[in-house]
């Protein structure tokens, strides 16, 4: 099925996640499949700084029981470390093997996440909490929002094809329920409230997935959850802050490039997973992209957006979509052999990639 594009496909052999509906990739994917929602009124410690007199309740999807009592860098480290531990268990990856992998981590744009000094502190903490000192030098950060993991994926796959890496861990971590982020979203009129029914519900999550060279995956007899193909990125000049309608050109370019990069042009795609979050901007963008870029699809397709259950998870959202798609293909409930994943960052980055089922190959072998 991969045909002439076989050289572009890499096996996805493990997933790890921490979300408000499941502490672990497998329970989280099961909960998302079942439509379980964990959205609550945010408590006093999570109210938006600078808005002490805000009367209507702010609703969000924090990871109760995991991030309670953690703030700032400590909160982010807790989320990232627990998701990495989950990945190691699910992928049967030892600490020594993780230290020999490239770690590509997506973060939100702006604030401390774009500071090299803070990157160093974050990497140091992750290595310390995992007790893997060699990991610190393996982590590379991509502070570019929702689609950052897809940009990181494109670069990681390129390094695997060049022989510079045998395996890479790609992921994202973000929290939109901390005070600073809430204040910014509230000031910008982007939160869903009684006065703004088309806004987003803030969430938090971390997610990682493992990709390897085909030879390395065979050598260690890794289970292939899905084949990953044609990761592409583009740029959209119209931002949500501009208050202008988005015509979907940037997202359309990324999606079209992914489908063009497939031997079958994605004709059998039956599922699309994206980061729609309740905001009008994203809905307009997707609706204008679809007829322009998805006309080659030869069957009806379904649309999943995990934010329905866990809120907007920012820079973790693309990695979550990849994990959800891979798990759905591996378990068979995707009801298709092809899944398209796409994401849009507020700052303009657009990303797209394709997951193809490995179940048929498993049956033949």
C-alpha positions as CSV (number, residue, x, y, z in Angstrom):
1,X,0.0,0.0,0.0
2,X,2.9,2.3,0.7
3,X,4.3,1.6,-2.8
4,X,6.7,4.2,-4.1
5,X,6.5,6.2,-0.9
6,X,7.7,3.3,1.3
7,X,10.8,5.2,2.1
8,X,8.8,7.9,3.8
9,X,6.8,5.6,6.1
10,X,8.1,5.0,9.6
11,X,6.6,2.7,12.2
12,X,4.9,4.2,15.2
13,X,5.6,1.8,18.1
14,X,4.5,3.4,21.3
15,X,2.3,6.1,22.9
16,X,2.1,7.8,26.2
17,X,-0.5,10.3,27.5
18,X,-1.7,12.2,30.5
19,X,-5.1,13.8,30.2
20,X,-8.0,14.8,32.4
21,X,-10.0,11.7,31.4
22,X,-7.2,9.2,31.8
23,X,-3.7,9.0,33.4
24,X,-2.2,6.8,30.7
25,X,-2.6,6.5,26.9
26,X,-4.7,3.4,27.0
27,X,-7.3,4.6,29.5
28,X,-7.3,8.1,28.0
29,X,-8.0,6.7,24.5
30,X,-10.7,4.5,25.8
31,X,-12.3,7.4,27.7
32,X,-12.1,9.7,24.6
33,X,-13.7,6.9,22.5
34,X,-16.5,6.6,25.0
35,X,-17.0,10.4,25.1
36,X,-16.2,10.8,28.8
37,X,-16.0,14.5,29.8
38,X,-14.1,15.9,32.8
39,X,-14.9,19.6,32.8
40,X,-15.4,21.4,36.1
41,X,-15.6,24.8,37.5
42,X,-12.1,26.0,38.2
43,X,-11.3,26.6,41.9
44,X,-10.0,29.8,43.4
45,X,-6.4,28.9,42.9
46,X,-7.0,28.6,39.2
47,X,-8.9,31.8,38.7
48,X,-7.4,34.2,36.1
49,X,-4.9,36.5,37.6
50,X,-5.8,40.1,37.1
51,X,-9.5,39.3,37.1
52,X,-10.4,38.8,40.8
53,X,-13.9,40.2,40.4
54,X,-14.8,37.9,37.5
55,X,-18.3,36.6,38.5
56,X,-19.4,33.9,36.0
57,X,-17.7,30.6,36.8
58,X,-14.7,29.6,34.6
59,X,-15.0,26.1,33.4
60,X,-11.9,24.0,32.5
61,X,-10.5,20.5,32.3
62,X,-7.6,20.3,34.7
63,X,-5.9,17.0,35.6
64,X,-7.3,16.6,39.0
65,X,-5.2,14.2,41.1
66,X,-2.1,14.7,39.0
67,X,-1.3,18.4,38.8
68,X,-2.9,19.5,42.1
69,X,-0.4,21.6,44.0
70,X,2.0,22.0,41.1
71,X,2.6,25.4,39.5
72,X,4.8,26.8,36.7
73,X,7.7,24.6,35.6
74,X,6.9,22.0,38.3
75,X,3.4,21.4,36.8
76,X,4.8,21.1,33.3
77,X,7.5,18.7,34.5
78,X,5.0,16.5,36.3
79,X,2.9,16.2,33.1
80,X,5.8,15.5,30.8
81,X,7.5,13.0,33.1
82,X,4.4,10.9,33.7
83,X,3.6,10.8,30.0
84,X,7.1,9.7,29.2
85,X,6.9,7.0,31.8
86,X,3.7,5.8,30.3
87,X,5.3,5.7,26.9
88,X,8.3,3.7,28.2
89,X,6.0,1.0,29.7
90,X,3.7,0.8,26.6
91,X,6.6,0.7,24.1
92,X,8.8,-1.6,26.3
93,X,11.5,1.0,26.2
94,X,14.2,1.0,28.9
95,X,15.7,4.1,30.4
96,X,18.9,3.5,28.6
97,X,17.1,3.2,25.3
98,X,15.2,6.5,26.0
99,X,18.6,8.2,26.7
100,X,19.7,7.1,23.2
101,X,16.6,8.6,21.5
102,X,16.0,12.0,20.2
103,X,13.3,13.8,22.3
104,X,11.3,16.4,20.3
105,X,8.9,18.4,22.5
106,X,6.3,20.9,21.5
107,X,5.4,23.8,23.7
108,X,3.2,26.9,23.5
109,X,4.6,30.0,21.9
110,X,5.6,33.0,23.9
111,X,6.0,33.5,27.7
112,X,8.8,31.4,29.3
113,X,8.4,28.6,26.8
114,X,10.4,30.4,24.2
115,X,13.4,31.2,26.5
116,X,16.5,29.1,26.0
117,X,17.3,29.4,29.7
118,X,13.9,28.0,30.6
119,X,14.3,25.2,28.1
120,X,17.5,24.2,29.8
121,X,15.8,24.3,33.2
122,X,12.9,22.2,31.9
123,X,15.2,19.6,30.3
124,X,17.2,19.4,33.5
125,X,14.1,18.8,35.6
126,X,12.8,16.1,33.2
127,X,16.1,14.3,33.4
128,X,16.3,14.6,37.1
129,X,12.8,13.4,37.8
130,X,13.3,10.4,35.5
131,X,16.7,9.8,37.0
132,X,18.2,9.7,33.5
133,X,21.0,12.3,33.4
134,X,21.9,11.5,29.8
135,X,18.4,12.6,28.7
136,X,19.0,16.3,29.2
137,X,21.1,16.7,26.1
138,X,18.6,14.7,24.0
139,X,15.7,17.1,24.4
140,X,14.9,19.7,21.7
141,X,12.0,22.1,22.1
142,X,9.6,23.5,19.6
143,X,7.6,26.4,21.2
144,X,5.1,26.9,18.4
145,X,1.7,25.9,19.8
146,X,-0.9,23.4,18.6
147,X,1.0,22.2,15.5
148,X,4.5,22.2,17.1
149,X,4.6,18.4,17.5
150,X,3.9,18.0,13.7
151,X,6.8,20.3,12.9
152,X,8.9,18.3,15.3
153,X,7.8,15.1,13.7
154,X,8.8,16.2,10.3
155,X,12.3,17.0,11.5
156,X,12.6,13.8,13.5
157,X,11.5,11.6,10.5
158,X,14.1,13.4,8.4
159,X,16.8,12.6,10.9
160,X,15.7,8.9,10.9
161,X,15.9,8.7,7.1
162,X,19.3,10.4,7.2
163,X,20.6,7.8,9.6
164,X,21.2,10.3,12.4
165,X,18.7,8.7,14.6
166,X,17.3,5.2,15.0
167,X,14.3,6.3,17.1
168,X,12.6,9.5,18.2
169,X,10.1,10.5,20.8
170,X,7.8,13.3,19.7
171,X,5.3,15.0,21.9
172,X,3.8,18.1,23.4
173,X,2.9,19.4,26.8
174,X,0.7,22.4,27.7
175,X,-1.6,23.8,30.4
176,X,-4.2,26.4,29.6
177,X,-5.6,26.3,33.1
178,X,-2.8,28.1,34.9
179,X,-3.5,31.7,36.0
180,X,-1.3,33.5,33.4
181,X,-2.8,31.6,30.5
182,X,-6.3,32.0,31.7
183,X,-5.9,35.7,32.1
184,X,-4.6,36.1,28.6
185,X,-7.4,34.0,27.1
186,X,-10.0,35.8,29.2
187,X,-8.7,39.2,28.2
188,X,-8.7,38.2,24.5
189,X,-12.3,37.1,24.7
190,X,-11.5,33.5,23.8
191,X,-12.8,31.5,26.8
192,X,-16.3,29.9,26.6
193,X,-18.5,31.7,29.0
194,X,-22.2,32.7,29.3
195,X,-21.3,35.8,27.3
196,X,-19.2,34.0,24.8
197,X,-20.7,30.6,23.8
198,X,-18.3,30.0,20.9
199,X,-15.1,30.2,23.0
200,X,-12.8,27.5,24.1
201,X,-12.7,25.5,27.3
202,X,-9.1,25.4,28.7
203,X,-7.5,22.1,29.4
204,X,-4.1,20.6,30.0
205,X,-2.3,17.4,28.9
206,X,0.9,15.8,27.8
207,X,1.3,13.2,25.1
208,X,4.2,11.4,23.4
209,X,4.6,8.8,20.6
210,X,7.6,6.8,19.5
211,X,8.8,6.4,15.9
212,X,11.7,4.2,14.8
213,X,13.5,3.2,11.7
214,X,11.8,0.1,10.2
215,X,14.9,-2.0,10.6
216,X,15.3,-1.0,14.3
217,X,11.6,-1.8,15.0
218,X,12.0,-5.2,13.5
219,X,15.2,-5.9,15.4
220,X,13.6,-5.3,18.8
221,X,10.4,-7.0,17.7
222,X,8.3,-3.9,18.5
223,X,4.6,-3.8,18.0
224,X,3.7,-1.4,15.1
225,X,0.6,0.5,16.0
226,X,0.5,2.3,12.7
227,X,2.6,3.5,9.8
228,X,3.3,7.2,9.8
229,X,3.6,9.0,6.5
230,X,4.0,12.4,4.9
231,X,4.3,14.9,7.8
232,X,4.1,18.4,6.3
233,X,3.9,22.0,7.5
234,X,2.7,25.3,6.1
235,X,1.9,28.8,7.4
236,X,-1.3,30.8,7.7
237,X,-0.9,34.6,7.7
238,X,-4.3,35.3,9.3
239,X,-4.2,34.9,13.1
240,X,-7.1,34.6,15.5
241,X,-6.0,37.9,17.1
242,X,-6.6,39.7,13.8
243,X,-10.3,39.1,14.2
244,X,-10.4,38.5,10.4
245,X,-12.0,35.4,8.9
246,X,-9.6,32.7,7.9
247,X,-9.8,31.3,4.4
248,X,-8.0,28.1,5.3
249,X,-5.1,28.5,2.8
250,X,-2.3,27.5,5.2
251,X,-4.1,24.5,6.6
252,X,-5.1,23.5,3.1
253,X,-1.5,23.7,1.9
254,X,-0.4,21.4,4.7
255,X,-3.2,18.9,4.2
256,X,-2.8,18.9,0.4
257,X,0.9,18.3,0.7
258,X,0.3,15.3,3.0
259,X,-2.2,13.7,0.6
260,X,-0.1,14.4,-2.4
261,X,2.8,12.7,-0.7
262,X,0.9,9.4,-0.4
263,X,0.9,6.7,-3.1
264,X,-2.9,6.5,-3.1
265,X,-3.4,10.3,-2.3
266,X,-5.3,9.3,0.8
267,X,-8.3,8.1,-1.2
268,X,-9.4,5.6,1.4
269,X,-9.2,8.0,4.4
270,X,-12.2,7.4,6.7
271,X,-11.2,9.5,9.7
272,X,-9.8,12.9,10.3
273,X,-8.6,14.0,13.8
274,X,-8.0,17.7,14.4
275,X,-7.8,20.4,17.0
276,X,-11.2,22.1,16.6
277,X,-11.9,23.6,20.0
278,X,-15.2,25.6,19.8
279,X,-13.8,28.8,18.4
280,X,-15.3,30.3,15.3
281,X,-12.0,30.9,13.7
282,X,-11.0,27.3,13.7
283,X,-14.4,26.2,12.5
284,X,-14.2,28.6,9.6
285,X,-10.7,27.5,8.7
286,X,-11.6,23.8,8.6
287,X,-14.8,24.4,6.7
288,X,-13.0,26.4,4.0
289,X,-10.1,23.9,3.8
290,X,-12.2,20.8,3.4
291,X,-13.7,21.3,-0.1
292,X,-10.4,22.6,-1.4
293,X,-8.1,19.9,0.0
294,X,-10.2,16.8,0.7
295,X,-11.9,16.4,-2.7
296,X,-9.7,13.4,-3.5
297,X,-11.1,11.3,-0.7
298,X,-13.3,8.6,-2.2
299,X,-15.5,7.7,0.8
300,X,-17.3,9.4,3.6
301,X,-15.1,10.3,6.6
302,X,-15.7,11.0,10.2
303,X,-14.3,13.9,12.2
304,X,-12.9,13.6,15.7
305,X,-11.8,16.5,17.9
306,X,-10.6,15.5,21.4
307,X,-11.2,19.0,22.8
308,X,-14.9,17.9,23.1
309,X,-13.9,15.9,26.1
310,X,-10.7,17.4,27.5
311,X,-10.9,21.0,26.4
312,X,-8.2,22.8,24.4
313,X,-4.8,21.2,25.3
314,X,-2.7,23.7,23.3
315,X,0.7,22.4,22.3
316,X,-0.2,18.8,23.4
317,X,-3.2,18.6,21.1
318,X,-1.4,17.4,17.9
319,X,0.4,14.7,19.8
320,X,-2.8,13.6,21.4
321,X,-4.5,13.4,17.9
322,X,-1.6,11.2,16.7
323,X,-1.8,8.9,19.8
324,X,-5.6,8.6,19.5
325,X,-5.4,7.8,15.8
326,X,-2.7,5.2,16.2
327,X,-4.6,3.5,19.0
328,X,-7.8,3.5,17.0
329,X,-6.1,1.9,14.1
330,X,-4.3,-0.7,16.2
331,X,-7.5,-1.7,18.0
332,X,-9.7,-1.6,14.9
333,X,-12.3,0.9,16.0
334,X,-11.1,3.6,13.6
335,X,-13.2,1.6,11.0
336,X,-10.7,2.7,8.3
337,X,-7.2,2.0,7.2
338,X,-6.2,5.6,6.9
339,X,-6.3,8.5,9.4
340,X,-5.5,12.1,8.6
341,X,-4.2,14.3,11.5
342,X,-4.0,18.1,11.2
343,X,-3.5,21.0,13.6
344,X,-3.3,24.8,13.6
345,X,-1.2,27.0,15.9
346,X,-2.5,30.5,16.9
347,X,0.8,31.9,15.6
348,X,0.3,30.6,12.0
349,X,2.1,27.2,11.9
350,X,0.0,24.5,10.2
351,X,0.7,20.8,10.3
352,X,-0.6,17.6,8.8
353,X,0.4,13.9,8.7
354,X,-1.0,10.5,7.9
355,X,-1.5,7.3,9.8
356,X,-1.9,4.0,8.0
357,X,-3.1,0.8,9.6
358,X,-0.5,-2.0,10.3
359,X,-3.2,-4.6,11.1
360,X,-3.3,-6.1,7.6
361,X,0.4,-6.6,7.7
362,X,0.2,-8.2,11.1
363,X,-2.5,-10.6,9.7
364,X,-0.3,-11.5,6.7
365,X,2.7,-12.2,8.8
